[in-house]
Amino acid sequence: MQEQKKSPIRRGTIEDVPYIMQFIKELAEYEKESHKVLATEDKLRSTLFEREHPYAKVLIAETPEGIPAGFALYFYNYSTWNGKPGIYLEDLYVQSAHRRNNYGSALLFALAEELVEIDGGRLEWSVLKWNTPSIAFYKSLGAVPMTEWDLMRVDGDKIAALAKRSPGINK
């Protein structure tokens, strides 16, 4: 009987928070946005692991020696047109020393497997336009750019300004 090869992908745990924080900082540095990282280990612990309903989930890619080499941080979204849940991939990162070992593709394959398990409709994420190596990698796996859509964002003080205009939500 052939021995089944151990997957390099596992679910993140609260013990992984220092690695997750490190990966976030390294990704921000790669994207030339280090100054924008406001996350802390305490915030990650409380929002990802210490809640009954965490705001996001984490997959960890490990080397054969059990060393975390990268991560995928994601959450569920919903397609009204499909009438199905989906996954939004917030961050995908593999340390440079561990690239070319298929950890990035293994993380994406694991997300696709989770989508199949929940009868999901799509996997989406954003990529910086200048990040041509990642764009080529994603296209090689069958991803297509959503060129007809623009990403919109409200953050910082503008969130509070919008909230002040709310008529409230009936309970």
DSSP file with accessible surface (Angstrom, degrees, kcal/mol):
  #  RESIDUE AA STRUCTURE BP1 BP2  ACC     N-H-->O    O-->H-N    N-H-->O    O-->H-N    TCO  KAPPA ALPHA  PHI   PSI    X-CA   Y-CA   Z-CA
    1    1 A M              0   0  241      0, 0.0     2,-0.3     0, 0.0     0, 0.0   0.000 360.0 360.0 360.0 132.1    0.0    0.0    0.0
    2    2 A Q        -     0   0  184      1,-0.1     2,-0.3     0, 0.0     0, 0.0  -0.533 360.0-120.8 -79.2 134.3    1.4    3.4   -1.0
    3    3 A E        -     0   0  176     -2,-0.3     2,-0.3     1,-0.1    -1,-0.1  -0.574  27.7-119.9 -74.7 133.6    1.9    5.9    1.8
    4    4 A Q        -     0   0  178     -2,-0.3     2,-0.2     1,-0.1    -1,-0.1  -0.582  27.5-117.9 -77.1 133.2   -0.1    9.1    1.3
    5    5 A K        -     0   0  193     -2,-0.3     2,-0.2     1,-0.1    -1,-0.1  -0.480  30.1-113.0 -71.4 135.4    2.0   12.2    1.1
    6    6 A K        -     0   0  160     -2,-0.2    -1,-0.1     1,-0.1     0, 0.0  -0.502  31.7-116.6 -70.6 134.0    1.4   14.8    3.8
    7    7 A S        -     0   0   69     -2,-0.2    -1,-0.1     1,-0.1    55,-0.0  -0.444   8.4-142.1 -68.3 142.5   -0.1   18.0    2.6
    8    8 A P  S    S+     0   0   47      0, 0.0    54,-3.2     0, 0.0     2,-0.4   0.510  80.0  84.3 -81.0   0.0    2.0   21.1    3.1
    9    9 A I  E     +A   61   0A  26     52,-0.2     2,-0.3    97,-0.1    52,-0.2  -0.851  50.8 158.4-109.9 135.6   -1.2   23.1    3.9
   10   10 A R  E     -A   60   0A  68     50,-2.2    50,-3.3    -2,-0.4     2,-0.2  -0.947  45.0 -88.0-144.5 164.7   -3.0   23.2    7.3
   11   11 A R  E     -A   59   0A 124     -2,-0.3    48,-0.3    48,-0.2     2,-0.1  -0.516  48.1-111.3 -72.7 141.6   -5.4   25.5    9.1
   12   12 A G        -     0   0   14     46,-3.1     2,-0.3    -2,-0.2    46,-0.2  -0.394  34.0-163.6 -70.3 151.3   -3.8   28.4   11.0
   13   13 A T    >   -     0   0   54     -2,-0.1     3,-2.2     1,-0.0     4,-0.3  -0.832  38.6 -97.2-128.5 170.5   -4.0   28.4   14.8
   14   14 A I  G >  S+     0   0   56      1,-0.3     3,-1.5    -2,-0.3    35,-0.1   0.819 121.9  64.4 -59.8 -28.0   -3.5   31.0   17.4
   15   15 A E  G 3  S+     0   0  137      1,-0.3    -1,-0.3     2,-0.1     4,-0.3   0.701  94.6  61.4 -68.1 -17.8    0.1   29.8   17.8
   16   16 A D  G X> S+     0   0    7     -3,-2.2     4,-2.8     1,-0.2     3,-0.6   0.512  72.1 102.0 -84.8  -5.1    0.7   30.9   14.2
   17   17 A V  H <> S+     0   0    0     -3,-1.5     4,-2.9    -4,-0.3     5,-0.3   0.885  78.4  51.9 -52.5 -44.6    0.0   34.6   15.0
   18   18 A P  H 3> S+     0   0   59      0, 0.0     4,-2.2     0, 0.0    -1,-0.3   0.920 113.5  45.3 -59.8 -38.4    3.7   35.6   15.1
   19   19 A Y  H <> S+     0   0   94     -3,-0.6     4,-2.9    -4,-0.3    -2,-0.2   0.920 112.0  51.2 -67.0 -44.2    4.3   34.0   11.7
   20   20 A I  H  X S+     0   0    0     -4,-2.8     4,-2.5     1,-0.2     5,-0.2   0.933 111.1  48.4 -59.3 -44.8    1.1   35.5   10.3
   21   21 A M  H  X S+     0   0    6     -4,-2.9     4,-2.3    -5,-0.2    -1,-0.2   0.920 111.6  49.9 -61.2 -43.9    2.3   39.0   11.5
   22   22 A Q  H  X S+     0   0   80     -4,-2.2     4,-2.5    -5,-0.3    -2,-0.2   0.928 110.8  49.2 -60.6 -45.2    5.7   38.4   10.0
   23   23 A F  H  X S+     0   0    0     -4,-2.9     4,-2.7     1,-0.2    -2,-0.2   0.901 109.5  52.2 -63.1 -40.7    4.2   37.4    6.7
   24   24 A I  H  X S+     0   0   22     -4,-2.5     4,-2.6     2,-0.2    -1,-0.2   0.934 111.5  46.6 -61.2 -44.6    1.9   40.5    6.6
   25   25 A K  H  X S+     0   0  121     -4,-2.3     4,-2.2     2,-0.2    -2,-0.2   0.909 113.1  48.7 -64.9 -41.3    5.0   42.7    7.2
   26   26 A E  H  X S+     0   0   50     -4,-2.5     4,-2.4     2,-0.2    -1,-0.2   0.905 112.2  48.8 -66.0 -40.4    7.0   41.0    4.6
   27   27 A L  H  X S+     0   0   13     -4,-2.7     4,-2.4     2,-0.2    -2,-0.2   0.932 110.9  50.5 -64.2 -43.2    4.2   41.2    2.1
   28   28 A A  H  <>S+     0   0   10     -4,-2.6     5,-3.4     1,-0.2     6,-0.5   0.895 110.2  50.4 -62.1 -38.9    3.7   44.9    2.9
   29   29 A E  H ><5S+     0   0  137     -4,-2.2     3,-1.6     4,-0.2    -1,-0.2   0.933 109.8  50.0 -64.3 -44.6    7.4   45.5    2.3
   30   30 A Y  H 3<5S+     0   0   78     -4,-2.4    -2,-0.2     1,-0.3    -1,-0.2   0.886 111.9  48.4 -59.6 -37.9    7.3   43.7   -1.0
   31   31 A E  T 3<5S-     0   0   56     -4,-2.4    -1,-0.3    -5,-0.1    -2,-0.2   0.334 115.3-118.3 -86.8   8.4    4.3   45.8   -2.0
   32   32 A K  T < 5S+     0   0  149     -3,-1.6    -3,-0.2    -5,-0.1    -2,-0.1   0.854  88.0 106.9  60.3  37.8    6.2   49.0   -0.9
   33   33 A E    > < +     0   0   62     -5,-3.4     3,-2.4    -6,-0.1     4,-0.3   0.030  24.5 131.0-133.6  27.8    3.5   49.7    1.7
   34   34 A S  G >  S+     0   0   59     -6,-0.5     3,-1.5     1,-0.3    -5,-0.1   0.845  70.1  62.6 -53.9 -36.1    5.2   48.9    5.0
   35   35 A H  G 3  S+     0   0  142      1,-0.3    -1,-0.3    -7,-0.1    -2,-0.1   0.644  96.4  60.7 -67.2 -12.2    4.2   52.2    6.6
   36   36 A K  G <  S+     0   0  129     -3,-2.4     2,-0.6    -8,-0.1    -1,-0.3   0.510  72.4 112.2 -95.0  -3.8    0.5   51.2    6.2
   37   37 A V    <   +     0   0   44     -3,-1.5   -12,-0.0    -4,-0.3    -3,-0.0  -0.594  27.1 159.6 -75.9 114.9    0.6   48.1    8.4
   38   38 A L        +     0   0  135     -2,-0.6    -1,-0.2     2,-0.1    -3,-0.0   0.464  37.2 113.6-108.7  -9.8   -1.5   48.8   11.5
   39   39 A A        -     0   0   33      4,-0.1     2,-0.3   -18,-0.1     3,-0.0  -0.286  44.8-170.3 -62.9 149.8   -2.1   45.2   12.5
   40   40 A T     >  -     0   0   62      1,-0.1     4,-2.4     0, 0.0     5,-0.2  -0.886  38.5-106.6-131.7 166.2   -0.6   43.8   15.7
   41   41 A E  H  > S+     0   0   74     -2,-0.3     4,-2.7     1,-0.2     5,-0.2   0.902 121.8  53.5 -60.7 -39.1   -0.3   40.3   17.0
   42   42 A D  H  > S+     0   0  112      1,-0.2     4,-2.4     2,-0.2    -1,-0.2   0.914 108.8  48.4 -62.2 -43.6   -3.0   41.2   19.6
   43   43 A K  H  > S+     0   0  109      1,-0.2     4,-2.4     2,-0.2     5,-0.3   0.909 112.2  49.3 -63.3 -41.1   -5.4   42.4   16.9
   44   44 A L  H  X>S+     0   0   13     -4,-2.4     4,-2.4     2,-0.2     5,-0.5   0.931 110.9  49.8 -63.7 -44.8   -4.8   39.2   14.8
   45   45 A R  I  X>S+     0   0   60     -4,-2.7     4,-1.9     1,-0.2     5,-1.8   0.946 115.3  42.9 -58.2 -47.5   -5.4   37.0   17.9
   46   46 A S  I  <5S+     0   0   49     -4,-2.4    -1,-0.2     3,-0.2    -2,-0.2   0.861 121.5  37.7 -73.1 -33.5   -8.7   38.7   18.7
   47   47 A T  I  <5S+     0   0   47     -4,-2.4     8,-2.3    -5,-0.2     9,-0.5   0.757 127.1  31.6 -91.1 -22.5  -10.1   39.0   15.2
   48   48 A L  I  <5S+     0   0   10     -4,-2.4    -3,-0.2    -5,-0.3    -2,-0.2   0.710 134.3  10.6-105.6 -25.7   -8.9   35.7   13.8
   49   49 A F  I  <<S+     0   0   53     -4,-1.9    -3,-0.2    -5,-0.5    -4,-0.1   0.620 114.3  59.0-131.9 -22.1   -8.9   33.2   16.7
   50   50 A E  S   <S+     0   0  123     -5,-1.8     2,-0.3    -6,-0.2    -4,-0.1   0.268  87.2  86.6-102.5  14.6  -10.5   34.5   19.9
   51   51 A R  S    S-     0   0  108     -6,-0.2    -4,-0.0     1,-0.1    -5,-0.0  -0.829  77.0-129.2-111.4 152.2  -14.0   35.1   18.5
   52   52 A E  S    S+     0   0  171     -2,-0.3    -1,-0.1     1,-0.3    -2,-0.0   0.891 112.1  28.3 -62.6 -38.8  -16.9   32.7   18.2
   53   53 A H  S    S-     0   0  138     -3,-0.0    -1,-0.3     0, 0.0    -4,-0.1  -0.823  91.1-150.2-123.7  89.1  -17.2   33.9   14.6
   54   54 A P        -     0   0   63      0, 0.0    -6,-0.2     0, 0.0    -7,-0.1  -0.205  15.4-129.7 -58.9 151.3  -13.8   35.0   13.3
   55   55 A Y  S    S+     0   0  144     -8,-2.3     2,-0.3     1,-0.1    -7,-0.2   0.708  85.3   3.6 -75.0 -22.1  -13.7   37.7   10.7
   56   56 A A        -     0   0   10     -9,-0.5     2,-0.3    19,-0.1    19,-0.2  -0.959  68.0-127.2-155.0 169.2  -11.3   35.7    8.5
   57   57 A K  E     - B   0  74A  81     17,-3.2    17,-2.4    -2,-0.3     2,-0.4  -0.854  16.7-146.9-121.6 161.3   -9.6   32.3    8.2
   58   58 A V  E     - B   0  73A   6     -2,-0.3   -46,-3.1    15,-0.2     2,-0.4  -0.988   6.6-164.9-133.7 135.8   -6.0   31.4    7.6
   59   59 A L  E     -AB  11  72A   7     13,-2.5    13,-2.1    -2,-0.4     2,-0.4  -0.950  15.5-151.7-111.7 141.7   -4.2   28.6    5.8
   60   60 A I  E     -AB  10  71A   0    -50,-3.3   -50,-2.2    -2,-0.4     2,-0.5  -0.941   4.3-147.7-115.0 133.7   -0.5   28.0    6.5
   61   61 A A  E     -AB   9  70A   0      9,-2.4     8,-3.6    -2,-0.4     9,-1.2  -0.886  23.5-165.5 -96.8 127.9    1.9   26.4    4.0
   62   62 A E  E     - B   0  68A  25    -54,-3.2     9,-0.0    -2,-0.5    -2,-0.0  -0.906  18.4-124.2-117.3 148.1    4.6   24.4    5.8
   63   63 A T    >   -     0   0    8      4,-2.5     3,-2.6    -2,-0.4     6,-0.0  -0.301  43.4 -97.1 -72.7 166.8    7.9   23.0    4.7
   64   64 A P  T 3  S+     0   0  117      0, 0.0    -1,-0.1     0, 0.0   -58,-0.0   0.795 128.2  59.1 -58.1 -22.5    8.5   19.3    5.2
   65   65 A E  T 3  S-     0   0  146      2,-0.1    -2,-0.0     1,-0.0    -3,-0.0   0.443 123.0-106.9 -85.2  -0.3   10.3   20.2    8.4
   66   66 A G  S <  S+     0   0   31     -3,-2.6    -1,-0.0     1,-0.3    -5,-0.0   0.642  71.9 142.6  86.4  16.4    7.1   21.9    9.7
   67   67 A I        -     0   0   85      1,-0.0    -4,-2.5     2,-0.0    -1,-0.3  -0.781  57.4-114.9 -92.7 125.6    8.3   25.5    9.3
   68   68 A P  E     +B   62   0A   5      0, 0.0    -6,-0.3     0, 0.0     3,-0.1  -0.395  38.2 172.2 -59.1 129.0    5.7   28.0    8.1
   69   69 A A  E     -     0   0A   0     -8,-3.6    26,-2.9     1,-0.4     2,-0.3   0.526  58.7 -21.8-115.5 -15.2    6.6   29.2    4.7
   70   70 A G  E     -BC  61  94A   0     -9,-1.2    -9,-2.4    24,-0.3    -1,-0.4  -0.977  56.6-140.4-178.6 178.2    3.6   31.3    3.7
   71   71 A F  E     -BC  60  93A   0     22,-2.5    22,-2.5    -2,-0.3     2,-0.4  -0.980   9.4-144.3-154.2 162.2   -0.1   31.9    4.2
   72   72 A A  E     -BC  59  92A   0    -13,-2.1   -13,-2.5    -2,-0.3     2,-0.5  -0.997  15.9-165.9-128.2 126.1   -3.5   32.6    2.7
   73   73 A L  E     +BC  58  91A  18     18,-2.6    17,-1.9    -2,-0.4    18,-1.8  -0.973  25.9 153.0-112.9 126.6   -5.9   34.9    4.7
   74   74 A Y  E     -BC  57  89A   0    -17,-2.4   -17,-3.2    -2,-0.5     2,-0.3  -0.918  26.5-161.2-149.2 167.1   -9.4   34.8    3.3
   75   75 A F  E     - C   0  88A  72     13,-2.0    13,-3.2    -2,-0.3     2,-0.2  -0.972  32.1 -95.2-149.4 163.1  -13.1   35.2    4.2
   76   76 A Y  E     + C   0  87A  94     -2,-0.3    11,-0.2    11,-0.2     2,-0.2  -0.569  38.6 175.0 -81.5 142.5  -16.4   34.3    2.7
   77   77 A N  E     - C   0  86A  44      9,-1.8     9,-2.0    -2,-0.2     2,-0.4  -0.639  22.6-122.9-126.1-169.1  -18.4   36.6    0.5
   78   78 A Y  E     - C   0  85A 143      7,-0.3     2,-0.7    -2,-0.2     3,-0.1  -0.994   3.3-146.9-146.1 134.9  -21.6   36.1   -1.4
   79   79 A S  E  >> - C   0  84A   5      5,-2.8     4,-1.9    -2,-0.4     5,-1.2  -0.895   5.6-167.9-101.1 113.7  -22.6   36.4   -5.1
   80   80 A T  T  45S+     0   0  114     -2,-0.7    -1,-0.2     2,-0.2     0, 0.0   0.853  90.5  52.9 -67.2 -32.6  -26.2   37.6   -5.5
   81   81 A W  T  45S+     0   0  213      1,-0.2    -1,-0.2    -3,-0.1    -2,-0.0   0.901 118.1  34.7 -70.2 -40.4  -26.1   36.7   -9.1
   82   82 A N  T  45S-     0   0   82      2,-0.2    -1,-0.2     0, 0.0    -2,-0.2   0.680  97.7-136.8 -82.4 -22.6  -24.9   33.1   -8.5
   83   83 A G  T  <5 +     0   0   41     -4,-1.9    -3,-0.2     1,-0.2    -2,-0.1   0.858  68.9 108.5  65.5  33.5  -26.9   32.7   -5.3
   84   84 A K  E   <S-C   79   0A  68     -5,-1.2    -5,-2.8    36,-0.0    -1,-0.2  -0.972  72.7-107.6-140.3 154.1  -23.8   31.1   -3.8
   85   85 A P  E     -C   78   0A  41      0, 0.0    36,-2.8     0, 0.0    37,-0.4  -0.341  37.0-175.1 -72.1 162.1  -21.0   31.9   -1.3
   86   86 A G  E     -C   77   0A   1     -9,-2.0    -9,-1.8    34,-0.2     2,-0.4  -0.829  22.8-110.7-142.2-177.5  -17.5   32.6   -2.5
   87   87 A I  E     -Cd  76 123A   0     35,-2.2    37,-2.5    -2,-0.3     2,-0.6  -0.988  15.4-157.7-123.4 132.4  -14.1   33.2   -1.1
   88   88 A Y  E     -Cd  75 124A  47    -13,-3.2   -13,-2.0    -2,-0.4     2,-0.8  -0.956  14.2-146.8-106.0 121.6  -12.3   36.5   -1.1
   89   89 A L  E     +Cd  74 125A   4     35,-3.1    37,-0.5    -2,-0.6   -15,-0.2  -0.793  18.2 179.9 -89.3 106.8   -8.5   36.0   -0.8
   90   90 A E  E     +     0   0A  90    -17,-1.9     2,-0.4    -2,-0.8   -16,-0.2   0.921  68.1   8.0 -74.5 -47.8   -7.2   39.0    1.1
   91   91 A D  E     -C   73   0A  35    -18,-1.8   -18,-2.6    34,-0.0     2,-0.4  -0.997  53.6-179.7-140.6 137.0   -3.5   38.0    1.2
   92   92 A L  E     +C   72   0A  25     -2,-0.4     2,-0.4   -20,-0.2   -20,-0.2  -0.994  22.7 162.5-129.9 123.6   -1.5   35.2   -0.4
   93   93 A Y  E     -C   71   0A  18    -22,-2.5   -22,-2.5    -2,-0.4     2,-0.4  -0.989  20.9-178.3-149.2 135.0    2.2   35.2    0.5
   94   94 A V  E     -C   70   0A  13     -2,-0.4   -24,-0.3   -24,-0.3     5,-0.1  -0.999  39.7-108.7-128.6 131.1    5.1   32.8    0.4
   95   95 A Q    >   -     0   0   32    -26,-2.9     3,-2.1    -2,-0.4     4,-0.5  -0.284  28.6-118.0 -58.4 144.7    8.5   33.8    1.7
   96   96 A S  G >  S+     0   0   88      1,-0.3     3,-1.2     2,-0.2    -1,-0.1   0.843 113.2  58.9 -57.0 -35.3   11.0   34.3   -1.1
   97   97 A A  G 3  S+     0   0   85      1,-0.2    -1,-0.3   -28,-0.0    -2,-0.1   0.724 111.1  43.3 -66.4 -18.5   13.3   31.5    0.2
   98   98 A H  G X  S+     0   0   40     -3,-2.1     3,-0.8   -29,-0.2     5,-0.4   0.345  86.1 115.6-111.0   4.6   10.4   29.1   -0.2
   99   99 A R  T <   +     0   0   97     -3,-1.2    -4,-0.0    -4,-0.5    -3,-0.0  -0.313  66.5  40.1 -72.0 160.3    9.1   30.2   -3.6
  100  100 A R  T 3  S+     0   0  241      1,-0.0    -1,-0.2    -2,-0.0    -4,-0.0   0.644  89.4  98.0  73.5  14.9    9.2   27.8   -6.5
  101  101 A N  S <  S-     0   0   83     -3,-0.8    -2,-0.1     0, 0.0    -1,-0.0   0.159 100.3-110.5-111.6  13.0    8.2   24.9   -4.2
  102  102 A N  S  > S+     0   0  121      1,-0.1     4,-2.1     3,-0.0     5,-0.1   0.616  80.3 128.1  70.0  18.8    4.6   25.1   -5.2
  103  103 A Y  H  > S+     0   0   20     -5,-0.4     4,-2.4     2,-0.2     5,-0.2   0.904  71.9  51.6 -70.1 -40.2    3.4   26.5   -1.8
  104  104 A G  H  > S+     0   0   14      2,-0.2     4,-2.1     1,-0.2    -1,-0.2   0.945 113.6  43.0 -61.6 -46.8    1.5   29.3   -3.5
  105  105 A S  H  > S+     0   0   12      1,-0.2     4,-3.0     2,-0.2     5,-0.2   0.909 111.6  55.3 -67.7 -36.5   -0.4   27.0   -5.9
  106  106 A A  H  X S+     0   0   20     -4,-2.1     4,-2.3     1,-0.2    -1,-0.2   0.906 107.4  50.3 -62.4 -39.1   -1.0   24.5   -3.0
  107  107 A L  H  X S+     0   0    0     -4,-2.4     4,-2.0     2,-0.2    -1,-0.2   0.933 112.7  46.0 -63.4 -44.1   -2.7   27.3   -1.0
  108  108 A L  H  X S+     0   0   10     -4,-2.1     4,-2.4     1,-0.2    -2,-0.2   0.906 111.3  51.9 -66.7 -38.9   -4.9   28.3   -4.0
  109  109 A F  H  X S+     0   0  122     -4,-3.0     4,-2.4     1,-0.2    -1,-0.2   0.901 108.8  51.4 -62.4 -40.1   -5.7   24.6   -4.6
  110  110 A A  H  X S+     0   0   18     -4,-2.3     4,-2.2    -5,-0.2    -1,-0.2   0.895 109.3  50.1 -65.5 -37.9   -6.7   24.3   -1.0
  111  111 A L  H  X S+     0   0    0     -4,-2.0     4,-2.3     2,-0.2    -2,-0.2   0.911 110.0  50.6 -65.6 -40.5   -9.0   27.3   -1.3
  112  112 A A  H  X S+     0   0   44     -4,-2.4     4,-2.3     2,-0.2    -2,-0.2   0.907 108.4  52.7 -62.8 -39.8  -10.6   25.8   -4.4
  113  113 A E  H  X S+     0   0  119     -4,-2.4     4,-2.3     1,-0.2    -2,-0.2   0.923 108.6  49.7 -61.5 -42.5  -11.1   22.6   -2.5
  114  114 A E  H  X S+     0   0    8     -4,-2.2     4,-1.7     1,-0.2    -2,-0.2   0.907 108.8  53.2 -63.9 -38.5  -12.9   24.6    0.3
  115  115 A L  H  <>S+     0   0   16     -4,-2.3     5,-3.6     1,-0.2     4,-0.3   0.913 108.5  49.1 -61.3 -43.6  -15.1   26.3   -2.3
  116  116 A V  H ><5S+     0   0  118     -4,-2.3     3,-1.4     3,-0.2    -1,-0.2   0.924 108.4  54.7 -61.3 -42.2  -16.1   22.9   -3.8
  117  117 A E  H 3<5S+     0   0  128     -4,-2.3    -1,-0.2     1,-0.3    -2,-0.2   0.832 114.6  39.0 -61.8 -33.2  -16.9   21.7   -0.2
  118  118 A I  T 3<5S-     0   0   56     -4,-1.7    -1,-0.3    -5,-0.1    -2,-0.2   0.302 113.3-115.4 -99.2  10.5  -19.3   24.7    0.4
  119  119 A D  T < 5 +     0   0  105     -3,-1.4    -3,-0.2    -4,-0.3    -2,-0.1   0.913  54.9 179.9  54.1  45.4  -20.7   24.6   -3.2
  120  120 A G      < -     0   0   18     -5,-3.6   -34,-0.2    -6,-0.2    -1,-0.1  -0.320  30.6-145.4 -78.5 161.3  -19.1   28.0   -3.7
  121  121 A G        -     0   0   34    -36,-2.8     2,-0.3     1,-0.3   -35,-0.2   0.746  66.5  -1.7-100.3 -29.9  -19.3   30.0   -6.9
  122  122 A R        -     0   0   93    -37,-0.4   -35,-2.2     2,-0.0     2,-0.5  -0.991  45.3-138.6-164.5 156.3  -16.0   31.9   -7.2
  123  123 A L  E     +d   87   0A  40     -2,-0.3     2,-0.3   -37,-0.2   -35,-0.2  -0.978  33.3 178.6-116.2 124.1  -12.6   32.7   -5.7
  124  124 A E  E     +d   88   0A  59    -37,-2.5   -35,-3.1    -2,-0.5     2,-0.3  -0.934  10.3 154.2-130.7 154.4  -11.6   36.4   -6.0
  125  125 A W  E     -d   89   0A  57     -2,-0.3     2,-0.3   -37,-0.2   -35,-0.1  -0.962  34.0-113.0-163.4 170.0   -8.6   38.5   -5.0
  126  126 A S        -     0   0   65    -37,-0.5     2,-0.4    -2,-0.3    -2,-0.0  -0.851  23.3-171.1-110.8 151.4   -6.8   41.7   -6.0
  127  127 A V        -     0   0   52     -2,-0.3     2,-0.1     8,-0.0    -2,-0.0  -0.996  31.7-106.3-141.1 139.1   -3.3   42.0   -7.4
  128  128 A L    >   -     0   0   61     -2,-0.4     3,-1.8     1,-0.1     7,-0.2  -0.436  27.3-127.3 -65.2 138.2   -1.2   45.1   -7.9
  129  129 A K  T 3  S+     0   0  189      1,-0.3    -1,-0.1    -2,-0.1     6,-0.1   0.801 108.4  53.2 -58.7 -31.4   -0.9   46.0  -11.6
  130  130 A W  T 3  S+     0   0  110      1,-0.2     2,-2.2     2,-0.1    -1,-0.3   0.616  83.1  93.1 -80.1  -9.7    2.9   46.2  -11.4
  131  131 A N    <>  +     0   0    8     -3,-1.8     4,-2.3     1,-0.2     3,-0.3  -0.387  46.9 160.1 -84.9  66.5    3.2   42.7   -9.9
  132  132 A T  H  >  +     0   0   97     -2,-2.2     4,-2.6     1,-0.2     5,-0.2   0.829  66.2  58.3 -62.8 -33.9    3.6   41.0  -13.2
  133  133 A P  H  > S+     0   0   83      0, 0.0     4,-2.1     0, 0.0    -1,-0.2   0.941 111.2  43.1 -61.7 -41.6    5.2   37.7  -11.8
  134  134 A S  H  > S+     0   0   29     -3,-0.3     4,-3.0     2,-0.2     5,-0.2   0.910 112.2  53.2 -69.4 -39.7    2.1   37.2   -9.6
  135  135 A I  H  X S+     0   0   40     -4,-2.3     4,-2.6     1,-0.2     5,-0.2   0.938 110.5  47.1 -59.9 -45.7   -0.3   38.1  -12.5
  136  136 A A  H  X S+     0   0   61     -4,-2.6     4,-2.1     2,-0.2    -1,-0.2   0.911 112.3  50.7 -62.7 -41.4    1.5   35.5  -14.7
  137  137 A F  H  X S+     0   0   65     -4,-2.1     4,-0.9    -5,-0.2    -2,-0.2   0.944 111.5  47.2 -60.4 -48.6    1.3   32.9  -12.0
  138  138 A Y  H ><>S+     0   0   26     -4,-3.0     5,-2.2     1,-0.2     3,-0.9   0.915 111.4  50.8 -62.8 -42.0   -2.4   33.5  -11.4
  139  139 A K  H ><5S+     0   0  116     -4,-2.6     3,-1.8     1,-0.2    -1,-0.2   0.877 103.0  60.1 -63.0 -35.4   -3.2   33.4  -15.1
  140  140 A S  H 3<5S+     0   0   90     -4,-2.1    -1,-0.2     1,-0.3    -2,-0.2   0.756 104.7  50.8 -65.0 -21.0   -1.3   30.1  -15.4
  141  141 A L  T <<5S-     0   0   69     -3,-0.9    -1,-0.3    -4,-0.9    -2,-0.2   0.373 130.2 -94.4 -95.2   1.9   -3.8   28.6  -12.9
  142  142 A G  T < 5S+     0   0   61     -3,-1.8    -3,-0.2     1,-0.3    -2,-0.1   0.449  75.5 144.1 102.6   1.1   -6.8   29.8  -14.9
  143  143 A A      < -     0   0   30     -5,-2.2    -1,-0.3    -6,-0.2   -19,-0.0  -0.453  32.8-155.6 -71.8 147.2   -7.5   33.2  -13.2
  144  144 A V        -     0   0  110     -2,-0.1     2,-0.1     2,-0.0    -1,-0.0  -0.978  19.8-111.8-125.5 138.9   -8.7   36.0  -15.4
  145  145 A P        -     0   0   73      0, 0.0     2,-1.1     0, 0.0     3,-0.2  -0.417  18.4-136.7 -66.3 142.9   -8.4   39.7  -14.8
  146  146 A M    >   +     0   0   89      1,-0.2     3,-1.7    -2,-0.1    -2,-0.0  -0.604  37.4 164.3 -97.3  70.6  -11.7   41.6  -14.1
  147  147 A T  T 3   +     0   0  124     -2,-1.1    -1,-0.2     1,-0.3     0, 0.0   0.706  66.0  62.3 -68.2 -19.3  -10.8   44.5  -16.3
  148  148 A E  T 3  S+     0   0  133     -3,-0.2     2,-0.4     2,-0.0    -1,-0.3   0.487  96.7  72.8 -85.1  -0.9  -14.4   45.8  -16.4
  149  149 A W    <   -     0   0  159     -3,-1.7     2,-0.4     2,-0.0    -3,-0.1  -0.889  65.1-152.4-114.9 145.2  -14.5   46.4  -12.7
  150  150 A D        -     0   0  141     -2,-0.4     2,-0.4     0, 0.0    -3,-0.0  -0.932  22.7-123.7-110.6 140.2  -12.8   49.0  -10.5
  151  151 A L        -     0   0  118     -2,-0.4     2,-0.3     2,-0.0   -25,-0.0  -0.678  29.3-162.1 -80.9 129.9  -12.0   48.3   -6.9
  152  152 A M        -     0   0  161     -2,-0.4     2,-0.3     2,-0.0     0, 0.0  -0.872   9.2-177.7-114.4 150.5  -13.6   50.9   -4.5
  153  153 A R        -     0   0  182     -2,-0.3     2,-0.4     2,-0.0    -2,-0.0  -0.998  19.0-170.0-150.4 142.6  -12.6   51.6   -0.9
  154  154 A V        +     0   0   74     -2,-0.3     2,-0.3     2,-0.0    -2,-0.0  -1.000  30.8 150.2-125.2 129.4  -13.6   53.8    2.0
  155  155 A D    >   +     0   0   91     -2,-0.4     3,-1.4     4,-0.0     4,-0.2  -0.894  36.8  17.3-148.1 178.3  -11.3   53.8    5.0
  156  156 A G  T >> S-     0   0   54     -2,-0.3     3,-1.4     1,-0.3     4,-0.8  -0.196 123.3  -8.4  59.6-140.6  -10.0   55.9    7.9
  157  157 A D  H 3> S+     0   0  149      1,-0.3     4,-2.0     2,-0.2    -1,-0.3   0.724 125.8  72.0 -63.2 -22.4  -12.0   59.0    8.9
  158  158 A K  H <> S+     0   0  149     -3,-1.4     4,-2.1     1,-0.2    -1,-0.3   0.804  91.5  58.1 -67.6 -26.5  -14.3   58.6    5.9
  159  159 A I  H <> S+     0   0   93     -3,-1.4     4,-2.6    -4,-0.2    -1,-0.2   0.951 107.4  46.0 -65.7 -47.4  -15.9   55.5    7.5
  160  160 A A  H  X S+     0   0   51     -4,-0.8     4,-2.0     1,-0.2    -2,-0.2   0.893 110.8  53.7 -62.8 -38.4  -17.0   57.5   10.5
  161  161 A A  H  X S+     0   0   54     -4,-2.0     4,-0.6     1,-0.2    -1,-0.2   0.914 110.9  45.8 -63.8 -41.6  -18.3   60.3    8.3
  162  162 A L  H >< S+     0   0   88     -4,-2.1     3,-1.1     1,-0.2     4,-0.3   0.916 109.8  54.6 -65.2 -42.5  -20.4   57.8    6.3
  163  163 A A  H >< S+     0   0   64     -4,-2.6     3,-1.6     1,-0.3    -2,-0.2   0.867 100.6  59.8 -61.8 -34.5  -21.7   56.2    9.6
  164  164 A K  H 3< S+     0   0  182     -4,-2.0    -1,-0.3     1,-0.3    -2,-0.2   0.758 102.3  54.5 -64.8 -23.3  -22.8   59.6   10.9
  165  165 A R  T << S+     0   0  206     -3,-1.1    -1,-0.3    -4,-0.6    -2,-0.2   0.486  83.5 117.9 -88.1  -2.9  -25.1   59.8    7.8
  166  166 A S    <   -     0   0   64     -3,-1.6     3,-0.1    -4,-0.3    -3,-0.0  -0.389  61.0-146.8 -68.5 138.6  -26.8   56.5    8.6
  167  167 A P        -     0   0  135      0, 0.0    -1,-0.1     0, 0.0     2,-0.1   0.514  54.0-109.3 -78.4  -2.1  -30.5   56.5    9.3
  168  168 A G        -     0   0   46     -5,-0.1     2,-0.5     2,-0.0    -3,-0.0  -0.224  26.9 -91.5  95.0 168.8  -29.8   53.6   11.7
  169  169 A I        -     0   0  148     -3,-0.1     2,-0.2    -2,-0.1    -1,-0.0  -0.984  33.8-127.5-123.5 122.6  -30.7   49.9   11.4
  170  170 A N              0   0  165     -2,-0.5    -2,-0.0     1,-0.1     0, 0.0  -0.473 360.0 360.0 -68.3 138.3  -34.0   48.6   12.8
  171  171 A K              0   0  245     -2,-0.2    -1,-0.1     0, 0.0     0, 0.0  -0.661 360.0 360.0-100.9 360.0  -33.6   45.7   15.1
